[in-house]
Amino acid sequence: MKKISCATLEGIEARVVDVECTLTKGLPSFSIVGLASTAITEAKERIKSALLSNEYKFPPKRITFLLAPSEMNKSGSHFDLSMALLILLNDAEEDFHDWFVFGELGLDGSVKENIQLYPLILSLANQNLIQKAIVPKEALDKLQKIPNVTFFGVESLNEAVALLKEQENLTFENQSNELPYPNFEIDKEKFYYIKEYKEDFYDVKGQEVAKRASIIAAAGFHNIILEGSPGCGKSMIANRLRYILPALKNSEILEIAKLDVLEGDEPTFKPHRGFKNPHHSSTSASIFGGGSHKAKIGEVGLAHNGILFFDELPHFSKNVLESLREPMQDGKIRISRVNSKVNYPANFLFVGAMNPCPCGNLLDAKKECRCNELDIQRYKNRLSDPFLDRVDINVVMQNVAANDQPSYSSKEMHKMVLEAQIFAKQRGQKSFNGKMSDEEIEQFCKMEEEVKPILDMAINRFSLSFRSIKKIQKVARTIADLEQSTLITKEHMLEALSYRRR
């Protein structure tokens, strides 16, 4: 019995599938077992035609393929090449179990690329499950950007057979994991960033408090809500926030590339975090994912490692806002259907923008608000306390004055964020401050002695929940990181308290 490795997608993650083959005596037959989809079972005809077109003799035996593990559903036409190779090389002395083989066969024996190929291999590489693979030659240019994997491109079944027969003479040189971008290294792990600021904070005049809050939100990945009158710069700040986010590990760059492919975009392998901005009329399924037979990823999952921006926040449906509480808290989204149950990672920075009232003029000194108290209260009540409790930073923005001048540029703000990230990593912290667990808060949020009475006073005065207390500590920790301070001081805690919801 011979075996070759392949893979299938389960949600957005790849799972290794062992393709096993036996050729035994008996009435000639061709069967595939192991919960194979229609696309896989149709491979019988493609393989038969490919073998006969290339003057191979189809074995007059009982051919049985097992796709293991048997209890997992498999899909995709990329299993064709591995099965054809096992038929042709079943009597060979060489062992192929450490090879991954992907490719759809044409009726003439040509090897074609498959739509699932990129997310499959990106996921396998991110899990360090793949070292060498045979792939369609037309996909080689894109796949060679994936580090630490050796790829061999083939155009036909004959080339693949010759390659495996001569595998002892092959040279395996893994692609370097060195990406051509600025980086810093901590504990032998590199973090990459890019100095591209297509939209610059220097274009935002005034709003010094909001800019300062943006730096804190970016450095610690803290959820933030910007509240202010129309035209004061809420959306401008949200759109520029993506360019000052922290540096990315190689594994995170691969995750983002995989999400790009799942969304239908070309993977760039740039250290740029994603930015998702669904409209307030979007359905719950489009935002969180779903589907009756196969649970597909939504905007929340696609925002993993990046920003999820909700403009006109109170206009999103109550169902969407309340469903958002779980991924904001846990960093993952669970989709349960009759035919599938899938968990997607959703570790994103949430940014919300809203007006102070339905007409938007409540905070405007020059315009009269047309809303009555009941209208304003109904508007505010669209956001529940449990939802708002998951937001770390709340900023009330003022109108822009004619004499307001630009201050920080995105380049300067990004430098501050990167320095804070390095400072946090050097003390051994793995997660961002905004995503720290209770144990990590206890370990890393050390305060000076005079800070504890201030926090206790705030707890008693504002009746803070346990979650709110932890969020204030995490924001204070990020402010301390920006100041390169080991301990949280009185000034850091007071600034963190100023960003709490009033």
C-alpha positions as CSV (number, residue, x, y, z in Angstrom):
1,M,0.0,0.0,0.0
2,K,1.3,3.4,-1.0
3,K,0.3,6.8,0.6
4,I,0.6,10.5,-0.4
5,S,-0.4,13.5,1.6
6,C,-3.0,16.0,0.5
7,A,-5.4,18.3,2.4
8,T,-8.9,19.7,2.6
9,L,-10.4,22.9,4.0
10,E,-12.5,22.6,7.2
11,G,-13.8,26.1,7.6
12,I,-10.8,28.3,6.8
13,E,-8.2,25.9,8.2
14,A,-6.5,23.1,6.2
15,R,-6.6,19.6,7.5
16,V,-4.1,17.0,6.3
17,V,-5.6,14.1,4.4
18,D,-3.7,10.8,3.8
19,V,-4.5,9.4,0.3
20,E,-4.0,5.6,0.5
21,C,-4.3,3.2,-2.4
22,T,-4.5,-0.6,-2.8
23,L,-4.6,-2.6,-6.0
24,T,-5.9,-6.1,-5.3
25,K,-7.0,-9.1,-7.3
26,G,-10.7,-9.3,-8.2
27,L,-13.2,-7.9,-10.6
28,P,-11.9,-4.6,-12.0
29,S,-13.4,-1.6,-10.1
30,F,-12.5,1.9,-8.9
31,S,-13.9,3.1,-5.5
32,I,-13.1,6.1,-3.3
33,V,-14.1,5.9,0.4
34,G,-13.8,8.5,3.2
35,L,-16.6,11.0,2.9
36,A,-15.5,12.3,-0.5
37,S,-17.5,15.0,-2.3
38,T,-18.9,14.8,-5.8
39,A,-15.9,16.7,-7.2
40,I,-13.6,13.9,-5.7
41,T,-15.7,11.0,-6.9
42,E,-15.8,12.4,-10.4
43,A,-12.0,12.1,-10.4
44,K,-12.4,8.5,-11.5
45,E,-13.3,9.6,-15.0
46,R,-10.6,12.3,-15.2
47,I,-7.9,9.8,-14.0
48,K,-8.9,7.1,-16.4
49,S,-8.9,9.5,-19.4
50,A,-5.6,11.0,-18.3
51,L,-3.9,7.6,-18.0
52,L,-5.2,6.4,-21.3
53,S,-4.3,9.6,-23.1
54,N,-0.7,9.3,-22.0
55,E,-0.4,5.6,-23.1
56,Y,-0.5,4.2,-19.6
57,K,-2.3,0.9,-19.1
58,F,-5.1,1.2,-16.7
59,P,-4.7,-1.7,-14.1
60,P,-7.4,-4.4,-14.5
61,K,-7.6,-4.7,-10.7
62,R,-9.8,-3.8,-7.8
63,I,-8.6,-0.2,-7.1
64,T,-9.5,1.2,-3.7
65,F,-8.7,4.7,-2.4
66,L,-9.1,5.7,1.3
67,L,-9.1,9.4,2.2
68,A,-8.2,9.4,5.9
69,P,-9.4,10.4,8.4
70,S,-12.7,8.8,7.2
71,E,-15.0,10.8,9.5
72,M,-14.0,14.2,8.0
73,N,-15.7,15.6,4.9
74,K,-13.4,16.2,2.0
75,S,-13.9,18.4,-1.1
76,G,-12.0,19.8,-4.1
77,S,-10.7,18.5,-7.4
78,H,-7.0,18.9,-6.2
79,F,-6.9,15.2,-5.1
80,D,-6.8,14.0,-8.8
81,L,-3.0,14.1,-9.2
82,S,-2.2,12.3,-5.9
83,M,-4.6,9.5,-6.8
84,A,-3.3,9.1,-10.4
85,L,0.3,8.9,-9.1
86,L,-0.6,6.2,-6.5
87,I,-2.0,4.1,-9.3
88,L,1.0,4.5,-11.6
89,L,3.6,4.1,-8.8
90,N,2.0,1.5,-6.6
91,D,4.7,-1.0,-7.3
92,A,7.6,1.4,-6.9
93,E,10.2,0.9,-4.2
94,E,10.2,4.6,-3.2
95,D,8.1,5.9,-0.4
96,F,6.0,9.1,-0.9
97,H,4.3,9.6,2.4
98,D,6.2,12.8,3.2
99,W,5.1,14.4,-0.1
100,F,2.2,16.7,-0.5
101,V,0.6,16.6,-4.0
102,F,-2.0,19.0,-5.3
103,G,-3.5,19.3,-8.8
104,E,-6.6,18.8,-10.9
105,L,-6.1,16.6,-14.0
106,G,-7.3,17.5,-17.4
107,L,-8.5,14.7,-19.7
108,D,-5.2,14.9,-21.6
109,G,-3.1,14.5,-18.4
110,S,-2.4,18.2,-18.0
111,V,-2.2,19.5,-14.4
112,K,-4.4,22.5,-13.5
113,E,-4.6,24.8,-10.5
114,N,-7.6,24.8,-8.2
115,I,-9.4,27.6,-6.5
116,Q,-8.8,26.0,-3.1
117,L,-5.0,25.6,-3.6
118,Y,-3.9,28.9,-2.1
119,P,-5.8,28.9,1.2
120,L,-5.0,25.2,1.6
121,I,-1.2,25.6,1.3
122,L,-1.1,28.9,3.2
123,S,-2.9,27.3,6.1
124,L,-0.6,24.2,6.0
125,A,2.5,26.5,6.0
126,N,1.1,28.5,8.9
127,Q,0.7,25.3,10.9
128,N,4.2,24.1,9.9
129,L,2.7,20.9,8.4
130,I,4.3,21.1,5.0
131,Q,7.9,21.0,3.8
132,K,7.7,19.9,0.1
133,A,4.9,19.8,-2.4
134,I,4.2,19.0,-6.1
135,V,1.8,21.7,-7.5
136,P,0.6,22.9,-10.9
137,K,3.3,24.9,-12.6
138,E,0.9,27.8,-13.4
139,A,0.5,28.4,-9.6
140,L,4.2,28.3,-8.9
141,D,4.9,32.0,-9.1
142,K,2.4,32.8,-6.3
143,L,3.1,29.8,-4.1
144,Q,6.9,30.5,-4.1
145,K,6.3,33.6,-2.0
146,I,5.3,31.2,0.9
147,P,8.4,30.8,3.1
148,N,9.9,27.5,4.4
149,V,8.3,25.3,1.7
150,T,9.9,23.7,-1.3
151,F,7.6,23.6,-4.3
152,F,8.0,21.6,-7.5
153,G,5.8,22.7,-10.4
154,V,4.6,20.3,-13.0
155,E,2.6,20.8,-16.2
156,S,1.5,17.2,-16.8
157,L,1.0,13.8,-15.2
158,N,4.2,12.5,-17.0
159,E,6.3,15.2,-15.3
160,A,4.9,14.4,-11.9
161,V,5.7,10.7,-12.4
162,A,9.3,11.4,-13.5
163,L,9.8,13.8,-10.6
164,L,8.8,11.2,-7.9
165,K,10.9,8.5,-9.6
166,E,13.9,10.7,-9.4
167,Q,13.2,12.2,-6.0
168,E,16.6,10.9,-4.6
169,N,18.4,13.3,-7.0
170,L,16.2,16.3,-6.1
171,T,17.7,19.3,-4.2
172,F,15.4,20.6,-1.5
173,E,16.0,24.3,-0.7
174,N,13.3,25.9,1.4
175,Q,12.3,29.4,0.6
176,S,13.7,31.9,3.0
177,N,11.4,33.4,5.6
178,E,13.1,36.7,5.1
179,L,10.5,39.2,3.7
180,P,11.8,42.4,1.9
181,Y,10.3,44.7,4.5
182,P,11.6,46.6,7.6
183,N,11.6,44.4,10.7
184,F,12.8,44.0,14.3
185,E,13.6,40.8,16.1
186,I,12.7,39.7,19.6
187,D,13.4,36.3,21.0
188,K,14.5,35.0,17.6
189,E,11.1,36.0,16.1
190,K,10.9,38.7,13.4
191,F,8.1,41.3,13.2
192,Y,7.6,43.0,9.9
193,Y,6.0,46.4,9.1
194,I,5.7,48.7,6.1
195,K,6.1,52.4,5.8
196,E,3.2,53.2,3.5
197,Y,0.7,55.9,4.6
198,K,-1.8,56.3,1.7
199,E,-4.0,58.3,4.1
200,D,-2.1,60.4,6.6
201,F,-3.1,61.6,10.0
202,Y,-1.5,64.9,9.1
203,D,-4.6,65.6,7.0
204,V,-6.7,65.6,10.2
205,K,-6.7,69.1,11.7
206,G,-7.2,69.5,15.4
207,Q,-8.8,66.6,17.3
208,E,-5.7,66.1,19.5
209,V,-7.6,64.0,22.0
210,A,-8.9,61.7,19.3
211,K,-5.4,61.3,17.8
212,R,-3.9,60.5,21.2
213,A,-6.7,57.9,21.7
214,S,-6.0,56.5,18.2
215,I,-2.3,55.9,19.1
216,I,-3.3,54.1,22.3
217,A,-6.0,52.0,20.5
218,A,-3.5,51.0,17.8
219,A,-0.6,50.2,20.2
220,G,-2.8,48.0,22.5
221,F,-5.4,46.8,20.0
222,H,-8.1,48.5,22.2
223,N,-11.7,48.7,20.9
224,I,-12.6,52.3,20.4
225,I,-15.8,54.4,19.7
226,L,-15.5,57.9,18.2
227,E,-18.5,60.1,18.9
228,G,-19.0,63.5,17.3
229,S,-20.9,65.8,15.0
230,P,-21.0,65.0,11.2
231,G,-17.8,66.2,9.5
232,C,-15.6,66.4,12.6
233,G,-13.3,63.7,11.3
234,K,-14.5,60.3,12.7
235,S,-14.3,58.4,9.5
236,M,-11.0,60.1,8.5
237,I,-9.4,58.9,11.7
238,A,-10.8,55.4,11.4
239,N,-9.5,55.0,7.8
240,R,-6.0,56.2,8.8
241,L,-5.8,54.0,11.8
242,R,-5.0,50.9,9.7
243,Y,-1.6,52.4,8.7
244,I,-0.2,52.8,12.2
245,L,-1.1,49.3,13.5
246,P,1.6,47.1,15.1
247,A,4.1,45.0,13.2
248,L,3.2,41.4,12.1
249,K,4.8,38.1,12.6
250,N,5.4,35.9,9.6
251,S,2.5,33.6,10.6
252,E,0.1,36.6,10.8
253,I,1.1,37.7,7.3
254,L,0.3,34.2,6.0
255,E,-3.1,34.3,7.8
256,I,-3.9,37.6,6.2
257,A,-2.9,36.3,2.8
258,K,-5.2,33.3,3.3
259,L,-8.1,35.6,4.1
260,D,-7.4,37.7,1.0
261,V,-7.7,34.5,-1.1
262,L,-10.9,33.4,0.6
263,E,-12.3,36.9,-0.1
264,G,-11.4,36.6,-3.8
265,D,-8.4,39.0,-3.8
266,E,-4.8,38.4,-4.8
267,P,-2.5,37.6,-1.8
268,T,0.2,40.3,-1.5
269,F,2.2,38.9,1.5
270,K,2.7,42.5,2.7
271,P,2.8,43.3,6.4
272,H,-0.5,45.3,6.1
273,R,-3.4,44.5,8.5
274,G,-6.9,44.2,6.9
275,F,-9.7,46.8,7.1
276,K,-13.3,45.7,6.9
277,N,-16.1,48.3,6.8
278,P,-19.5,46.7,6.4
279,H,-22.5,48.9,5.7
280,H,-25.1,49.2,8.5
281,S,-27.7,47.6,6.2
282,S,-25.6,44.4,5.9
283,T,-27.3,41.2,7.0
284,S,-26.2,39.2,10.0
285,A,-25.0,36.3,7.8
286,S,-22.8,38.6,5.7
287,I,-21.1,40.1,8.8
288,F,-20.7,36.9,10.9
289,G,-20.8,34.3,8.2
290,G,-23.2,31.4,7.6
291,G,-24.8,29.3,4.9
292,S,-27.3,26.4,5.1
293,H,-24.9,23.7,4.0
294,K,-21.4,25.1,4.4
295,A,-20.6,27.8,7.0
296,K,-18.8,30.5,5.1
297,I,-16.7,33.2,6.7
298,G,-18.1,36.7,7.2
299,E,-16.7,40.2,7.6
300,V,-15.9,39.6,11.3
301,G,-13.7,36.6,10.4
302,L,-12.1,38.4,7.5
303,A,-11.1,41.3,9.9
304,H,-8.9,38.9,11.9
305,N,-5.6,40.6,12.8
306,G,-7.0,43.9,11.4
307,I,-9.7,46.5,11.9
308,L,-13.5,46.0,11.9
309,F,-15.0,49.5,11.4
310,F,-18.7,50.2,12.0
311,D,-19.7,53.6,10.7
312,E,-23.1,55.0,11.9
313,L,-22.8,52.4,14.7
314,P,-26.4,52.8,16.2
315,H,-28.0,52.2,12.8
316,F,-26.7,48.6,12.8
317,S,-29.4,46.1,13.8
318,K,-29.8,45.1,17.4
319,N,-29.1,41.5,16.5
320,V,-25.8,42.4,14.8
321,L,-24.6,44.5,17.7
322,E,-25.5,42.0,20.4
323,S,-23.9,39.1,18.4
324,L,-20.8,41.2,18.1
325,R,-20.2,41.0,21.9
326,E,-18.8,37.4,21.8
327,P,-16.1,37.9,19.2
328,M,-15.1,41.3,20.8
329,Q,-14.6,39.4,24.1
330,D,-13.3,36.0,23.0
331,G,-11.5,36.8,19.7
332,K,-13.4,34.1,17.7
333,I,-16.7,33.6,16.0
334,R,-18.7,30.3,16.2
335,I,-21.1,29.3,13.5
336,S,-23.4,26.4,14.1
337,R,-25.4,24.8,11.3
338,V,-27.1,21.4,10.9
339,N,-24.4,20.3,8.5
340,S,-21.4,22.1,10.0
341,K,-20.0,23.7,13.1
342,V,-17.1,26.0,12.6
343,N,-14.9,28.3,14.7
344,Y,-13.2,31.2,13.0
345,P,-10.5,33.3,14.7
346,A,-11.6,36.9,15.0
347,N,-9.0,38.8,16.9
348,F,-9.7,42.3,15.5
349,L,-9.6,45.9,16.6
350,F,-13.1,47.2,16.7
351,V,-13.7,50.9,15.7
352,G,-17.1,52.5,15.9
353,A,-18.2,55.9,14.8
354,M,-21.5,57.6,15.8
355,N,-23.3,60.9,16.0
356,P,-24.3,62.3,19.4
357,C,-28.0,62.3,18.4
358,P,-30.1,61.5,15.4
359,C,-29.7,64.9,13.8
360,G,-26.0,65.0,14.8
361,N,-26.0,68.6,16.1
362,L,-26.1,68.0,19.8
363,L,-22.5,68.8,20.4
364,D,-22.3,71.6,17.8
365,A,-22.0,75.1,19.3
366,K,-23.3,76.8,16.1
367,K,-26.1,74.5,15.0
368,E,-29.3,73.8,16.9
369,C,-30.2,70.3,17.7
370,R,-33.6,69.3,16.3
371,C,-34.0,66.2,18.5
372,N,-36.1,66.0,21.7
373,E,-34.9,64.1,24.8
374,L,-36.9,61.0,23.9
375,D,-35.3,60.8,20.4
376,I,-31.8,61.2,21.9
377,Q,-32.5,58.5,24.5
378,R,-33.9,56.1,22.0
379,Y,-30.8,56.7,19.8
380,K,-28.4,56.1,22.7
381,N,-30.4,53.0,23.8
382,R,-29.6,51.2,20.5
383,L,-26.2,50.4,22.1
384,S,-26.7,48.2,25.2
385,D,-24.5,48.4,28.3
386,P,-23.1,44.9,27.8
387,F,-22.0,45.9,24.3
388,L,-20.5,49.2,25.5
389,D,-18.8,47.4,28.3
390,R,-16.6,45.6,25.7
391,V,-15.2,49.0,24.4
392,D,-12.0,50.1,26.0
393,I,-11.8,53.7,24.8
394,N,-14.6,56.3,24.2
395,V,-13.8,59.6,22.6
396,V,-16.1,62.6,22.3
397,M,-14.8,64.7,19.4
398,Q,-15.3,68.5,19.0
399,N,-16.0,70.4,15.9
400,V,-13.0,71.6,13.8
401,A,-12.2,75.2,14.2
402,A,-10.9,77.4,11.4
403,N,-7.5,78.0,13.2
404,D,-6.9,74.3,14.0
405,Q,-3.6,73.0,12.6
406,P,-2.3,69.5,11.8
407,S,0.0,68.0,14.5
408,Y,1.0,64.3,14.3
409,S,1.7,62.6,11.1
410,S,1.0,58.9,10.5
411,K,4.8,58.2,10.3
412,E,5.4,59.7,13.8
413,M,2.4,57.9,15.2
414,H,3.4,54.6,13.7
415,K,6.9,55.0,15.2
416,M,5.4,55.5,18.7
417,V,3.2,52.3,18.2
418,L,6.2,50.2,17.1
419,E,8.3,51.4,20.1
420,A,5.4,50.5,22.4
421,Q,5.1,47.1,20.8
422,I,8.8,46.4,21.2
423,F,8.7,47.5,24.8
424,A,5.8,45.1,25.5
425,K,7.4,42.2,23.7
426,Q,10.7,42.6,25.5
427,R,9.1,41.9,28.8
428,G,7.8,38.5,27.5
429,Q,4.2,39.5,26.7
430,K,2.7,37.5,23.8
431,S,-0.7,39.2,23.3
432,F,-1.7,42.8,22.8
433,N,-2.6,44.8,25.9
434,G,-6.2,45.0,24.8
435,K,-6.5,41.2,24.4
436,M,-4.7,40.2,27.7
437,S,-6.2,37.5,29.8
438,D,-6.8,37.9,33.6
439,E,-3.6,36.1,34.3
440,E,-1.6,38.3,32.0
441,I,-3.2,41.4,33.6
442,E,-2.0,40.2,37.0
443,Q,1.5,39.6,35.6
444,F,2.1,42.6,33.5
445,C,-0.2,45.5,34.8
446,K,2.0,46.3,37.8
447,M,1.1,49.7,39.4
448,E,2.9,52.2,41.7
449,E,1.6,52.3,45.2
450,E,-0.2,55.6,44.8
451,V,-2.2,54.3,41.8
452,K,-4.3,51.7,43.7
453,P,-6.3,54.3,45.8
454,I,-7.1,56.2,42.6
455,L,-8.5,53.1,41.0
456,D,-10.5,52.1,44.1
457,M,-12.0,55.6,44.2
458,A,-13.1,55.3,40.6
459,I,-14.6,51.9,41.2
460,N,-16.7,53.2,44.1
461,R,-17.7,56.5,42.4
462,F,-18.6,55.0,39.0
463,S,-19.7,51.6,40.1
464,L,-17.4,50.0,37.6
465,S,-17.9,46.3,36.6
466,F,-15.2,43.8,36.8
467,R,-14.7,43.9,33.1
468,S,-14.5,47.7,33.1
469,I,-11.8,47.6,35.8
470,K,-9.7,45.2,33.7
471,K,-10.2,47.4,30.6
472,I,-9.0,50.5,32.5
473,Q,-5.9,48.6,33.7
474,K,-5.2,47.4,30.1
475,V,-5.5,50.9,28.7
476,A,-3.2,52.3,31.4
477,R,-0.7,49.6,30.6
478,T,-0.6,50.7,26.9
479,I,-0.2,54.4,28.0
480,A,2.7,53.3,30.2
481,D,4.2,51.3,27.2
482,L,4.1,54.5,25.1
483,E,6.0,56.3,27.8
484,Q,8.4,53.3,28.1
485,S,7.5,52.9,31.8
486,T,7.8,49.6,33.6
487,L,5.1,50.5,36.1
488,I,1.7,52.1,35.7
489,T,1.9,55.6,37.3
490,K,-0.7,58.0,38.6
491,E,-0.7,60.0,35.3
492,H,-1.2,56.8,33.2
493,M,-4.2,55.7,35.3
494,L,-5.8,59.2,35.2
495,E,-5.5,59.3,31.4
496,A,-7.0,55.8,31.1
497,L,-9.9,56.8,33.3
498,S,-10.6,59.8,31.1
499,Y,-11.4,57.5,28.2
500,R,-14.1,55.5,30.1
501,R,-17.7,55.7,29.0
502,R,-19.6,58.5,30.8
